[in-house]
Amino acid sequence: MRGYAVKIELVTASGDHIRYIAGPMAKAMVASGAATIHNSNGRVKSIKLAQPAASFARRIGEASPPSISSPRFVRRVRSDDHALWWYEHHPRCTYE
């Protein structure tokens, strides 16, 4: 059984960096077959997605407008009467 680092790098199938995730989440992704171990020198420090997310991920809503500086983890929501805007955490950015 390999040990996992606390912070694991998640990369695409082509090797591009996506983000860092927690060790237990990376371990679950490898166990389910969604990812494979990419770089391990003692402890696992990087995992690679087995296939592009677009081929198996289910869209949960419309995407937020693209951000220039970073990926979005919140989405802008408008009230029913279109008078108010508020920001809420996107459900996919929580680890529940």
C-alpha positions in Angstrom: 0.0 0.0 0.0 1.5 3.3 -1.1 1.4 6.4 1.1 -0.1 9.6 -0.2 1.2 13.0 0.5 -1.1 15.6 2.1 -1.3 17.7 -1.0 -1.5 15.9 -4.4 -1.1 17.4 -7.8 -3.9 16.5 -10.3 -2.9 16.6 -13.9 -4.7 15.9 -17.2 -4.0 12.9 -19.4 -1.7 15.1 -21.4 0.3 16.1 -18.3 -1.1 19.7 -17.8 -1.6 20.8 -14.2 -5.2 21.2 -13.1 -5.1 21.8 -9.3 -4.0 20.4 -6.0 -6.3 18.1 -4.1 -6.3 16.4 -0.7 -4.6 13.0 -0.3 -7.8 11.1 0.7 -9.6 12.4 -2.4 -6.7 11.4 -4.6 -6.6 7.9 -3.0 -10.3 7.5 -3.7 -9.9 8.6 -7.3 -7.1 6.0 -7.9 -9.1 3.3 -6.2 -12.2 4.0 -8.4 -10.1 4.0 -11.6 -10.8 7.7 -12.4 -7.0 8.4 -12.1 -3.7 6.7 -12.1 -0.5 7.4 -10.1 1.6 9.8 -12.2 4.6 10.6 -10.0 5.6 8.8 -6.8 9.0 8.9 -5.2 8.2 7.2 -2.0 4.9 8.8 -1.4 2.4 9.6 -4.2 2.7 13.2 -5.1 0.9 13.4 -8.4 -2.0 11.6 -10.1 -3.1 11.7 -13.7 -6.8 11.6 -14.9 -7.4 8.4 -16.8 -9.7 10.2 -19.4 -10.8 13.7 -20.1 -13.4 15.0 -17.6 -15.7 16.0 -20.5 -16.1 12.3 -21.3 -17.6 11.2 -18.0 -18.4 14.3 -15.9 -22.0 15.4 -15.6 -22.7 19.1 -16.1 -24.5 20.5 -13.1 -25.5 23.9 -14.5 -24.4 26.6 -16.8 -20.8 27.6 -16.5 -19.8 31.0 -15.0 -18.3 33.6 -17.4 -14.6 33.0 -17.8 -12.3 34.7 -15.3 -9.0 36.3 -16.5 -7.1 35.7 -13.4 -8.1 32.2 -12.1 -10.6 29.4 -12.3 -14.0 30.1 -10.8 -15.2 28.4 -7.7 -18.3 30.5 -7.2 -21.2 31.3 -9.5 -23.2 34.4 -9.8 -27.0 33.9 -9.2 -29.8 36.3 -9.9 -32.9 36.5 -7.8 -36.3 35.7 -9.3 -37.3 39.3 -9.6 -33.9 40.1 -11.3 -33.2 42.9 -8.8 -30.4 41.2 -6.8 -27.3 39.3 -7.6 -25.4 37.1 -5.1 -22.5 34.7 -5.3 -22.6 31.1 -4.1 -20.0 28.4 -3.9 -20.3 26.1 -6.9 -21.3 22.6 -5.7 -18.4 20.9 -7.4 -15.8 23.0 -5.4 -17.0 21.5 -2.1 -15.7 18.1 -1.0 -19.0 16.8 0.4 
